[in-house]
Amino acid sequence: MEILTAAIAPVDWSGDGLVLGVFGNGKEVITLTETLAHLDKSVLGGTLAELTAESEFKAETGSSVGGRVGSSSPIRKVLLVGLGDPSKATTDTWRKAGAQAVRWGNQQKCKTLAIACPLYNADKALTVQTLTEGILLASHQDKRFRSEPKNGKNGEPTVTKVELLELDDQSQAIATARTIVQGVILARELVSAPANIVTPGKLAQTAQEIANSNPLISAEILEKEDCAKLGMGAFLGVSQASALPPKFIHLTYRDGTGTAPQKKLALVGKGLTFDSGGLNLKTGAGSSIELMKIDMAGAAAVLGCAQVIGQLKPQGIEVHFIIAACENMISSTAMHPGDILTASNGKTIEVNNTDAEGRLTLADALVFADKLGVDAIVDLATLTGACIVALGDSIGGLWSTSDELAGELEKSAKLAGEKIWRMPLEEAYFEQMKSVVADMKNTGSRSGGAITGALFLQKFVENTKAWAHLDIAGPVWTDKESGYNNAGGTGYPVRTLVNLVLNFAQSA
């Protein structure tokens, strides 16, 4: 799809579909501005006035009204998209408007589409970038596992060209959006693919391909024997029941200047390509065992971010992307409830639940990251169902030892339109995980389960003062189209991670 800016006004544009973003208070039917009234009278034959009056259009966020224009008009169809109260608008308002526009264009069989929206905070580049992200994310269709194209509203797209009106050349902003969206789509497709396709070996192959395509990224793939030499007993304990060998993935981005980086950051993603629950097998209604291909969404986001950062080339920063990839399966070699594992920092863990396996793999990954001398570590994992109970399926949980790092993540997430909410590291809750026979158990009680998961991980970060944990179990998957996400993997939180890295680089 071609996306470009055009300096012309809507009144001078001609094509299949024109989309106009408008603000409103959500309480009163909008009054056409002088510009829209002129467009309506001179080009659209009064269509806008009719549509707003008949539908009582109040321009609430996400609302829309559209219709066909008279045959004498150079524009075939028109759509008004509500942007809501301008004082409450965010970058995501524009992403969703872009998504709404292109979905409508495809439903209406438009080939050419134009979008005219007010600028977000008068920032042309950011407005264009976010509109383009919404357009491209909504247009993405994962057809890999279909023998025939889908019919209906999500059938083959028809829009081939989108013009963003009343804007000067913003080709760099469009290119940036394309780069970011490609990373999000990589994560989406890794999460959506089944476990017989995306294996630990496939994650390692994807990481190697990212490195091979970018001279600023190097790859280190550790095999089972390498991990054993490093004492990664927690990671290898989870993997030991699977016929597929584990892979420990370490990508490193360096800016290519040859000078010492001013900031170093590690991103650690949980990489369980399938989670059966182990001998504590996931069973019964609500266990979601059929969806456990998504348990590597943290790893997928880390790889998506690595691809984007390698192409955007921020300066003054070194970034480590770390994934302990394996399956949690059942066989005669599976770890038992009650087994004691020794992590690579020497801490011993009594496994009282084999279905709390992600934190075991992350334990060794965090120890590895902690030894790299980085300024900050961020891990992200589909860690607990408890976080979904607490925050629902659209908000990720955030725990951190650093107010500064937490603030940077919150700022990065807001710009990305990806919701996170900071949660407490309530030290007293760790009492639940004290073991009679080992340093700790891997789970506590059901109460505060997302918090105890974070507290467990904290025990494996000893040297790095700034650490944050993101529990992303809810937002990485959706069963239905929403905003700019289609059903399936969402690519959450690639955009947040990219923003975090870029902000770190700017402060270097």
Phi and psi in degrees as a GROMACS rama.xvg file:
@    title "Ramachandran Plot"
@    xaxis  label "Phi"
@    yaxis  label "Psi"
@TYPE xy
-87.6719  128.861  GLU-2
-126.904  128.564  ILE-3
-149.91  161.449  LEU-4
-96.7538  153.802  THR-5
-140.756  135.316  ALA-6
-76.3084  -7.13132  ALA-7
-76.1562  157.132  ILE-8
-87.3716  157.747  ALA-9
-53.6696  -33.8366  PRO-10
-65.492  -20.0023  VAL-11
-104.167  0.725207  ASP-12
-91.1086  149.972  TRP-13
-135.442  143.519  SER-14
164.515  -165.659  GLY-15
-77.1271  -47.5269  ASP-16
-138.526  131.34  GLY-17
-114.788  126.368  LEU-18
-113.321  128.531  VAL-19
-120.36  119.792  LEU-20
-85.2357  130.288  GLY-21
-135.506  143.581  VAL-22
-86.058  157.594  PHE-23
-165.058  162.224  GLY-24
-90.5146  -2.03487  ASN-25
76.1119  0.886429  GLY-26
-114.401  -30.8769  LYS-27
-123.432  147.573  GLU-28
-61.2641  133.9  VAL-29
-67.0251  150.488  ILE-30
-103.594  129.92  THR-31
-62.8859  133.297  LEU-32
-65.7398  168.332  THR-33
-58.8521  -40.4694  GLU-34
-65.3637  -45.5011  THR-35
-68.0472  -36.3167  LEU-36
-63.8629  -39.7722  ALA-37
-65.0894  -44.186  HIS-38
-60.4195  -44.4915  LEU-39
-62.7871  -42.6125  ASP-40
-74.3567  -41.279  LYS-41
-87.2199  -25.7391  SER-42
-123.708  -39.8675  VAL-43
-98.5214  3.06597  LEU-44
61.5818  31.349  GLY-45
82.0713  8.43484  GLY-46
-60.618  -42.1867  THR-47
-62.6036  -44.6573  LEU-48
-61.8087  -40.9188  ALA-49
-65.4317  -45.2706  GLU-50
-63.4215  -46.0944  LEU-51
-67.4416  -37.07  THR-52
-72.2229  -47.3257  ALA-53
-66.7141  -36.1976  GLU-54
-94.5706  -3.24588  SER-55
51.4718  52.194  GLU-56
-71.6886  121.194  PHE-57
-111.581  2.21117  LYS-58
63.5138  32.4868  ALA-59
-59.6115  153.125  GLU-60
-56.0219  126.912  THR-61
87.3014  -8.88874  GLY-62
-80.336  161.471  SER-63
-158.8  158.17  SER-64
-149.616  137.141  VAL-65
-150.946  170.775  GLY-66
-175.806  178.331  GLY-67
-84.7877  143.288  ARG-68
-97.0068  156.714  VAL-69
-54.9831  155.913  GLY-70
-64.491  -20.6495  SER-71
-81.809  -8.59928  SER-72
-81.3987  146.037  SER-73
-74.004  -5.62078  PRO-74
-115.425  129.038  ILE-75
-80.1242  -43.549  ARG-76
-139.838  156.083  LYS-77
-137.138  147.903  VAL-78
-136.641  131.982  LEU-79
-99.924  127.465  LEU-80
-112.415  126.158  VAL-81
-77.2809  132.019  GLY-82
-106.86  -2.9109  LEU-83
75.223  -159.924  GLY-84
-69.9598  123.317  ASP-85
-61.1485  -27.3249  PRO-86
-73.1896  -15.0417  SER-87
-107.852  4.49521  LYS-88
-70.1857  143.985  ALA-89
-129.05  175.531  THR-90
-57.5874  -31.8451  THR-91
-68.6107  -23.7396  ASP-92
-58.3147  -40.9784  THR-93
-77.4237  -36.6595  TRP-94
-58.2889  -46.8156  ARG-95
-68.2657  -33.1554  LYS-96
-65.8686  -41.7055  ALA-97
-61.4131  -42.099  GLY-98
-64.0516  -44.4203  ALA-99
-61.1581  -40.2411  GLN-100
-64.2793  -48.43  ALA-101
-72.4948  -32.7981  VAL-102
-64.6886  -43.6933  ARG-103
-61.932  -43.3734  TRP-104
-58.7944  -41.906  GLY-105
-69.0027  -39.5363  ASN-106
-64.2754  -32.4862  GLN-107
-91.2224  8.02508  GLN-108
61.7857  34.2335  LYS-109
-80.4964  143.08  CYS-110
-98.8213  -39.6291  LYS-111
-112.03  137.807  THR-112
-137.109  140.681  LEU-113
-124.983  142.78  ALA-114
-126.594  129.916  ILE-115
-124.901  116.278  ALA-116
-131.425  151.16  CYS-117
-63.7623  153.858  PRO-118
-72.5716  143.866  LEU-119
-81.4102  115.912  TYR-120
50.0086  31.7889  ASN-121
59.0688  20.9039  ALA-122
-100.764  103.059  ASP-123
-62.5136  -47.23  LYS-124
-63.3283  -44.1589  ALA-125
-67.6092  -37.9705  LEU-126
-60.6977  -47.4803  THR-127
-64.712  -42.8032  VAL-128
-61.4341  -46.5485  GLN-129
-71.0712  -39.3958  THR-130
-58.9045  -44.2659  LEU-131
-65.25  -40.1069  THR-132
-59.0112  -46.814  GLU-133
-61.5793  -41.9226  GLY-134
-61.0037  -48.881  ILE-135
-72.1389  -38.7515  LEU-136
-66.4819  -41.0421  LEU-137
-69.8441  -26.4716  ALA-138
-81.5759  -16.6121  SER-139
-64.8979  129.707  HIS-140
-127.402  126.619  GLN-141
-93.5515  100.777  ASP-142
-106.315  9.5515  LYS-143
-60.7408  -31.515  ARG-144
-112.425  22.355  PHE-145
-112.051  136.256  ARG-146
-81.2223  -24.1919  SER-147
-136.495  149.774  GLU-148
-64.1757  150.529  PRO-149
-70.5841  148.618  LYS-150
-100.731  175.222  ASN-151
87.3868  -158.263  GLY-152
-66.2941  -22.1333  LYS-153
-104.203  28.5158  ASN-154
-74.7366  -162.229  GLY-155
-60.6123  129.737  GLU-156
-69.6376  150.738  PRO-157
-111.708  -22.689  THR-158
-69.5288  123.48  VAL-159
-113.748  -15.9709  THR-160
-144.953  130.688  LYS-161
-125.066  127.784  VAL-162
-111.407  128.012  GLU-163
-95.4588  112.334  LEU-164
-85.0296  160.993  LEU-165
60.177  36.6584  GLU-166
-135.776  142.579  LEU-167
-78.2209  -176.193  ASP-168
-59.7001  122.536  ASP-169
-131.231  42.3945  GLN-170
-64.1159  -31.355  SER-171
-68.4128  -40.7468  GLN-172
-64.35  -38.7743  ALA-173
-66.0453  -41.503  ILE-174
-64.3348  -40.7344  ALA-175
-62.1215  -44.1584  THR-176
-60.6202  -43.2669  ALA-177
-60.4258  -42.3856  ARG-178
-62.8266  -45.7803  THR-179
-64.1084  -43.5287  ILE-180
-64.6125  -36.2134  VAL-181
-60.5313  -37.9157  GLN-182
-67.8299  -39.5166  GLY-183
-64.3618  -42.0653  VAL-184
-66.6692  -37.436  ILE-185
-57.0585  -47.1841  LEU-186
-64.3815  -43.1207  ALA-187
-55.607  -47.9742  ARG-188
-73.8208  -30.3756  GLU-189
-66.3328  -42.8361  LEU-190
-68.9177  -38.3806  VAL-191
-75.839  -24.2357  SER-192
-71.069  146.42  ALA-193
-72.8582  166.184  PRO-194
-70.2121  -16.8682  ALA-195
-82.1018  -6.7121  ASN-196
-104.9  -53.7239  ILE-197
-93.0455  97.5564  VAL-198
-104.559  173.448  THR-199
-55.5351  -39.2664  PRO-200
-63.5583  -36.0796  GLY-201
-67.4258  -39.733  LYS-202
-62.2568  -42.0635  LEU-203
-64.4642  -40.5423  ALA-204
-62.8167  -43.1025  GLN-205
-61.5214  -43.1957  THR-206
-61.4151  -43.1316  ALA-207
-64.8168  -37.5463  GLN-208
-65.3313  -38.3325  GLU-209
-61.4253  -44.4878  ILE-210
-66.5567  -41.5642  ALA-211
-64.0091  -28.887  ASN-212
-90.0994  -2.37252  SER-213
-141.494  114.785  ASN-214
-66.4996  -13.3501  PRO-215
-86.7993  -3.92003  LEU-216
-120.179  130.324  ILE-217
-112.331  153.767  SER-218
-123.32  138.598  ALA-219
-129.673  117.979  GLU-220
-113.236  113.925  ILE-221
-92.5122  132.262  LEU-222
-88.7887  177.384  GLU-223
-54.851  -43.5486  LYS-224
-65.3688  -38.2221  GLU-225
-64.1441  -41.161  ASP-226
-66.5658  -37.2887  CYS-227
-63.4715  -39.7516  ALA-228
-64.1065  -29.4269  LYS-229
-86.163  -0.056829  LEU-230
75.4965  28.4397  GLY-231
-80.9403  64.7757  MET-232
-69.1164  -29.0741  GLY-233
-70.5113  -48.0713  ALA-234
-61.0643  -48.5627  PHE-235
-70.1278  -27.4145  LEU-236
-62.5008  -40.2534  GLY-237
-66.8592  -39.3622  VAL-238
-80.4838  -11.9479  SER-239
-69.3479  -16.0296  GLN-240
-87.639  -12.3011  ALA-241
-87.519  145.468  SER-242
-75.2921  -15.6352  ALA-243
-92.2016  130.264  LEU-244
-68.8885  145.727  PRO-245
-72.4991  157.21  PRO-246
-134.06  127.93  LYS-247
-104.801  117.482  PHE-248
-107.827  131.359  ILE-249
-138.221  106.158  HIS-250
-100.401  142.687  LEU-251
-127.921  124.472  THR-252
-98.9763  127.914  TYR-253
-127.759  146.582  ARG-254
-76.2413  -6.11919  ASP-255
83.5842  2.1943  GLY-256
-80.901  -18.622  THR-257
83.8794  -3.8487  GLY-258
-95.575  155.168  THR-259
-64.0757  134.173  ALA-260
-67.4894  145.212  PRO-261
-85.0011  -22.7265  GLN-262
-135.729  143.243  LYS-263
-128.157  135.044  LYS-264
-134.872  141.102  LEU-265
-119.702  131.869  ALA-266
-114.481  122.614  LEU-267
-118.179  121.463  VAL-268
-115.783  133.926  GLY-269
-65.1891  132.166  LYS-270
-126.451  49.0018  GLY-271
-82.7618  103.965  LEU-272
-72.9753  -18.9967  THR-273
-157.439  139.807  PHE-274
-126.826  101.807  ASP-275
-78.7566  -15.0965  SER-276
97.5596  -9.80393  GLY-277
68.5074  -151.3  GLY-278
-66.5035  -22.1538  LEU-279
-85.0925  63.9838  ASN-280
-57.3042  138.421  LEU-281
-70.3838  116.968  LYS-282
-136.982  159.228  THR-283
82.5357  170.525  GLY-284
-61.23  134.978  ALA-285
89.478  -5.19764  GLY-286
-72.3457  -26.0963  SER-287
58.8664  31.8248  SER-288
-60.6642  -31.1285  ILE-289
-69.4763  -13.9915  GLU-290
-103.851  7.04557  LEU-291
-77.3923  7.17178  MET-292
-65.3268  -20.4433  LYS-293
-82.9987  0.8479  ILE-294
-74.8603  3.67491  ASP-295
-110.717  21.6956  MET-296
-64.3758  -32.1817  ALA-297
-62.6315  -44.3003  GLY-298
-63.2479  -41.4448  ALA-299
-61.0526  -42.4105  ALA-300
-66.4085  -37.8724  ALA-301
-63.6114  -42.6189  VAL-302
-68.0177  -40.5065  LEU-303
-60.754  -42.177  GLY-304
-64.4081  -42.5042  CYS-305
-58.7377  -43.4434  ALA-306
-61.396  -43.4694  GLN-307
-66.6425  -46.7286  VAL-308
-64.0066  -36.924  ILE-309
-61.667  -29.0638  GLY-310
-90.393  -32.523  GLN-311
-79.534  -24.4612  LEU-312
57.0558  55.8444  LYS-313
-65.3982  150.062  PRO-314
-101.86  154.415  GLN-315
78.6356  12.5073  GLY-316
-138.187  146.382  ILE-317
-118.461  131.154  GLU-318
-125.696  130.541  VAL-319
-107.756  129.77  HIS-320
-114.108  117.075  PHE-321
-126.535  132.906  ILE-322
-141.847  126.166  ILE-323
-99.2928  102.007  ALA-324
-102.5  130.417  ALA-325
-167.235  178.906  CYS-326
-108.831  155.399  GLU-327
-112.265  99.8618  ASN-328
-120.935  -175.799  MET-329
-121.887  129.244  ILE-330
-164.819  -176.351  SER-331
-68.3124  -13.0888  SER-332
-102.259  7.54447  THR-333
-66.1204  148.965  ALA-334
-67.1123  145.865  MET-335
-99.1769  151.546  HIS-336
-58.7438  129.458  PRO-337
102.645  -14.8178  GLY-338
-63.1643  153.514  ASP-339
-114.972  123.551  ILE-340
-109.596  148.862  LEU-341
-114.387  118.57  THR-342
-77.0908  171.954  ALA-343
-73.5674  -6.48726  SER-344
-99.7938  8.3461  ASN-345
90.6  -9.04672  GLY-346
-72.1388  140.544  LYS-347
-103.797  143.332  THR-348
-130.226  122.521  ILE-349
-84.7812  121.966  GLU-350
-85.7872  96.9084  VAL-351
-92.293  -3.93242  ASN-352
-154.58  113.638  ASN-353
-71.6467  -10.8754  THR-354
-88.1983  1.62301  ASP-355
-104.739  59.0736  ALA-356
-91.1278  -27.0223  GLU-357
-60.9455  -40.1683  GLY-358
-66.2985  -26.2115  ARG-359
-70.6299  -42.9924  LEU-360
-67.7657  -38.8751  THR-361
-68.2807  -28.8569  LEU-362
-56.345  -50.4725  ALA-363
-71.0086  -32.678  ASP-364
-66.8661  -38.2595  ALA-365
-69.7405  -38.5778  LEU-366
-60.4676  -42.7851  VAL-367
-59.4727  -47.6143  PHE-368
-64.8447  -37.7224  ALA-369
-65.4553  -22.3379  ASP-370
-87.6445  -1.56489  LYS-371
-87.4758  -4.5728  LEU-372
70.2004  37.0721  GLY-373
-86.8621  162.053  VAL-374
-79.8782  -27.7252  ASP-375
-154.566  149.465  ALA-376
-125.245  132.985  ILE-377
-123.76  119.856  VAL-378
-106.059  150.064  ASP-379
-140.122  134.372  LEU-380
-155.669  145.139  ALA-381
-78.5871  74.2931  THR-382
-87.1007  -44.9875  LEU-383
-139.894  142.98  THR-384
-68.8846  -23.2336  GLY-385
-61.9806  -31.7467  ALA-386
-69.301  -34.5461  CYS-387
-67.3132  -39.7764  ILE-388
-60.5138  -40.3126  VAL-389
-75.1173  -42.5666  ALA-390
-118.946  -1.12428  LEU-391
80.6683  -171.832  GLY-392
-99.0372  9.69282  ASP-393
-121.61  2.06114  SER-394
-127.059  130.306  ILE-395
-90.2428  149.817  GLY-396
-90.2898  144.269  GLY-397
-126.612  128.015  LEU-398
-125.482  142.275  TRP-399
-156.343  148.203  SER-400
-87.9366  -3.004  THR-401
-130.391  120.321  SER-402
-63.3832  -36.1245  ASP-403
-65.2793  -47.1435  GLU-404
-65.0114  -40.8928  LEU-405
-60.5953  -41.4559  ALA-406
-64.0036  -39.9756  GLY-407
-64.1223  -39.8609  GLU-408
-66.7485  -41.2372  LEU-409
-64.5119  -41.5124  GLU-410
-65.2625  -42.7526  LYS-411
-64.6243  -39.698  SER-412
-68.4289  -39.2772  ALA-413
-63.2132  -43.3396  LYS-414
-63.8882  -33.9688  LEU-415
-79.7607  -15.9873  ALA-416
75.5148  23.7256  GLY-417
-115.324  119.705  GLU-418
-83.0492  132.957  LYS-419
-134.638  157.992  ILE-420
-139.774  126.587  TRP-421
-73.5335  136.353  ARG-422
-119.655  162.438  MET-423
-84.5615  145.553  PRO-424
-94.0299  82.2737  LEU-425
-83.1507  95.8476  GLU-426
-55.6379  -35.0548  GLU-427
-59.9173  -26.6574  ALA-428
-68.2605  -18.8293  TYR-429
-66.3428  -18.6761  PHE-430
-53.9455  -31.1391  GLU-431
-62.5606  -25.0342  GLN-432
-103.671  12.2922  MET-433
-74.4506  138.047  LYS-434
-111.365  149.223  SER-435
-73.5811  -30.6172  VAL-436
-114.741  -8.37646  VAL-437
-140.174  -179.348  ALA-438
-66.2974  -32.2706  ASP-439
-165.33  160.845  MET-440
-92.6166  166.896  LYS-441
-92.8636  -5.01586  ASN-442
-143.217  158.103  THR-443
-110.402  -149.49  GLY-444
-79.7253  176.684  SER-445
-66.7569  -31.2632  ARG-446
-66.8516  128.13  SER-447
65.0449  33.3138  GLY-448
-61.2193  -34.9755  GLY-449
-70.479  -33.2528  ALA-450
-70.6511  -45.6904  ILE-451
-65.0412  -32.0044  THR-452
-61.42  -42.9379  GLY-453
-66.089  -41.2393  ALA-454
-62.5911  -37.4463  LEU-455
-60.0475  -48.6188  PHE-456
-62.9734  -35.7497  LEU-457
-58.1697  -29.4183  GLN-458
-66.3765  -10.8553  LYS-459
-110.052  11.7828  PHE-460
-120.842  100.585  VAL-461
-106.386  -29.9436  GLU-462
-104.094  -27.4203  ASN-463
-89.8772  118.506  THR-464
-70.8681  -36.2627  LYS-465
-100.265  107.93  ALA-466
-132.742  142.248  TRP-467
-138.322  145.789  ALA-468
-121.681  130.052  HIS-469
-112.806  118.949  LEU-470
-94.5687  108.869  ASP-471
-111.022  22.7566  ILE-472
-56.7117  -35.9731  ALA-473
-77.8808  -53.4014  GLY-474
-79.2691  -3.48746  PRO-475
-81.8245  -6.70779  VAL-476
-143.943  142.151  TRP-477
-138.535  141.804  THR-478
-86.1396  -9.21982  ASP-479
-144.045  158.767  LYS-480
-61.3909  132.741  GLU-481
-153.868  125.081  SER-482
59.8673  -122.152  GLY-483
-101.534  5.67319  TYR-484
-95.3206  133.882  ASN-485
-92.752  167.528  ASN-486
-59.3518  137.747  ALA-487
119.003  -155.807  GLY-488
-62.2747  140.676  GLY-489
-98.3691  -18.2122  THR-490
79.9742  9.16803  GLY-491
-66.6587  139.611  TYR-492
-110.941  55.8948  PRO-493
-56.3454  -46.8598  VAL-494
-63.7018  -37.4076  ARG-495
-62.2397  -45.1355  THR-496
-63.7597  -41.6152  LEU-497
-60.7301  -47.0153  VAL-498
-60.6377  -39.2432  ASN-499
-62.3514  -46.8511  LEU-500
-61.9831  -45.2585  VAL-501
-63.8246  -38.6405  LEU-502
-66.5656  -38.9059  ASN-503
-61.136  -43.8664  PHE-504
-64.3743  -39.5938  ALA-505
-66.1651  -29.8235  GLN-506
-88.9271  -2.46314  SER-507
